[in-house]
Amino acid sequence: MSTPRTDAAVQARRQTAQVMLERLQTALTTAARDHTPVTVAALARTARVSRTFLYQNQQARALIEQATRASRPHPAVSTSGSGSRAQPAWKERALNAEDALTQAQREIRTQRTHIADLLGKIRDLEHDLPEGSLQRIVTENTTLKQHVRQLTQDNQQIQERLTSARQNNRFMDKRIADLEAQLAPYLTIPTPRP
């Protein structure tokens, strides 16, 4: 006796298998169109299914065997016929390659124009500077970097001194507290009663 949950699980499994079979059929169609060899590993990758599915599912095995038989050249068919079948695929690839090349050349022209604009702006900025100011700016930049390094070192030394001073202060506070504790009995002498 089957339960509703079992029936739902079986139905879900059947739907999943059907989806995988559809992807396999698409992969087989693509392989036939491109005249690529039909292998289990390639089909598993292309169809996004496991090799186990391809070996264990009867419908998948039947589809693969049918595609393998169809892709084998028949002895009665001449090889010139298979060349004419491959021609549309190569023609399509060549057209796609030409489109990609045209697009890449367009992108390169755009990038070159952009680079030329930026180089022009840099030249304009350099041109606006008075004679020798570029060397002066470089020298000032180097001087400022050295000054920053010196300030960083000074800051580090001051931080170390501050840390040492704080430690000394804590030690002195503790020492003063100890001395006050020792003097406390003498400071609170009871007054004699008459």
C-alpha positions in Angstrom: 0.0 0.0 0.0 1.5 3.3 -1.1 1.3 6.5 1.0 0.8 10.0 -0.4 4.4 10.8 0.5 5.7 7.8 -1.3 3.7 8.7 -4.4 4.9 12.3 -4.3 8.5 11.1 -4.0 8.1 8.7 -6.9 6.5 11.5 -9.0 9.3 13.9 -8.1 11.9 11.4 -9.1 10.2 10.8 -12.4 10.0 14.5 -13.1 13.7 14.9 -12.3 14.6 12.0 -14.6 12.5 13.5 -17.4 14.3 16.9 -17.0 17.7 15.1 -17.1 16.6 13.2 -20.2 15.5 16.4 -21.9 19.0 17.9 -21.2 20.6 14.8 -22.5 18.5 15.1 -25.7 19.6 18.7 -26.1 23.3 17.7 -25.6 22.9 14.9 -28.2 21.3 17.3 -30.7 24.2 19.8 -30.2 26.8 17.1 -30.6 25.1 15.9 -33.8 24.9 19.4 -35.2 28.6 20.1 -34.4 29.7 16.6 -35.4 31.5 16.1 -32.2 32.2 12.5 -31.0 29.6 11.1 -28.6 31.2 10.1 -25.3 29.6 9.4 -21.9 32.0 11.8 -20.2 31.3 14.7 -22.6 27.5 14.1 -22.5 27.5 14.0 -18.7 29.3 17.4 -18.6 27.2 19.0 -21.3 23.9 17.7 -20.0 24.8 18.3 -16.4 23.9 14.7 -15.4 26.0 12.0 -13.7 27.6 9.2 -15.6 25.7 6.8 -13.4 22.5 8.2 -14.7 23.6 7.7 -18.3 24.6 4.1 -17.6 21.7 3.1 -15.4 18.7 4.8 -17.0 17.3 2.7 -19.9 15.9 5.7 -21.8 19.3 7.5 -21.6 21.2 4.4 -22.8 18.7 4.1 -25.7 19.1 7.8 -26.7 22.9 7.5 -26.6 22.9 4.3 -28.7 20.6 5.9 -31.2 22.9 8.9 -31.5 25.9 6.7 -31.8 24.4 4.7 -34.6 23.3 7.9 -36.4 26.8 9.5 -36.1 28.6 6.5 -37.6 29.2 6.8 -41.3 27.3 4.2 -43.3 29.4 2.3 -45.8 27.1 3.1 -48.7 27.3 6.8 -48.0 30.3 8.6 -49.5 32.4 10.9 -47.4 31.6 13.9 -49.5 28.0 13.8 -48.1 29.3 14.1 -44.5 31.5 17.0 -45.5 28.4 18.9 -46.8 26.7 18.3 -43.4 29.7 19.7 -41.5 29.8 22.8 -43.7 26.9 24.6 -42.1 28.4 24.1 -38.7 31.7 25.5 -39.8 30.1 28.3 -41.7 28.1 29.3 -38.5 31.3 29.1 -36.4 33.2 31.2 -39.0 30.4 33.9 -39.0 30.4 33.9 -35.2 34.2 34.3 -35.2 33.9 37.2 -37.6 31.3 38.9 -35.4 33.4 38.4 -32.3 36.5 39.8 -34.2 34.5 42.9 -35.3 33.3 43.5 -31.8 36.8 43.1 -30.4 38.2 45.5 -32.9 35.5 48.0 -32.1 36.3 47.7 -28.4 40.0 48.1 -29.0 39.3 51.3 -31.0 37.2 52.6 -28.1 39.9 51.8 -25.6 42.6 53.4 -27.7 40.5 56.6 -28.1 40.0 56.7 -24.3 43.7 56.2 -23.7 44.6 59.0 -26.1 42.2 61.3 -24.3 43.8 60.5 -21.0 47.3 61.0 -22.3 46.2 64.3 -23.8 44.9 65.4 -20.4 48.2 64.4 -18.8 50.2 66.4 -21.4 47.9 69.4 -20.8 48.5 69.3 -17.1 52.3 69.0 -17.6 52.2 71.8 -20.2 50.4 74.2 -17.8 53.3 73.8 -15.3 56.0 76.4 -15.5 59.5 75.4 -16.5 61.3 73.3 -13.8 58.2 73.0 -11.6 57.9 69.3 -12.3 61.4 68.8 -10.8 60.5 71.0 -7.9 57.3 69.1 -7.2 59.2 65.8 -7.3 61.8 67.2 -4.9 59.1 68.5 -2.5 57.3 65.2 -2.6 60.6 63.3 -1.7 61.2 65.8 1.1 57.6 65.4 2.4 58.0 61.6 2.4 61.2 61.9 4.4 59.5 64.3 6.8 56.6 61.8 7.2 59.0 59.0 8.0 60.8 61.2 10.6 57.5 62.1 12.2 56.5 58.5 12.3 59.7 57.5 14.0 59.3 60.4 16.5 55.7 59.4 17.2 56.9 55.8 17.8 59.6 56.9 20.3 57.1 59.2 22.1 54.6 56.3 22.4 57.3 54.1 23.9 58.3 56.8 26.4 54.6 57.3 27.3 54.2 53.6 27.9 57.3 53.5 30.1 56.1 56.6 32.1 52.7 55.0 32.7 54.4 51.8 34.0 56.6 53.9 36.3 53.6 55.8 37.5 51.7 52.6 38.3 54.8 51.3 40.2 55.1 54.6 42.2 51.3 54.5 43.0 51.7 51.0 44.3 54.8 51.9 46.3 53.0 55.0 47.8 50.0 52.9 48.7 52.3 50.4 50.5 54.1 53.2 52.4 50.7 54.7 53.4 49.6 51.4 54.7 52.7 51.1 56.8 52.2 54.6 58.3 48.5 54.2 58.9 48.8 52.8 62.4 51.0 55.7 63.5 48.8 58.4 62.1 45.7 57.2 64.0 47.1 57.2 67.6 44.3 57.1 70.1 44.3 60.1 72.4 44.7 59.2 76.2 41.6 59.6 78.3 41.9 61.8 81.5 
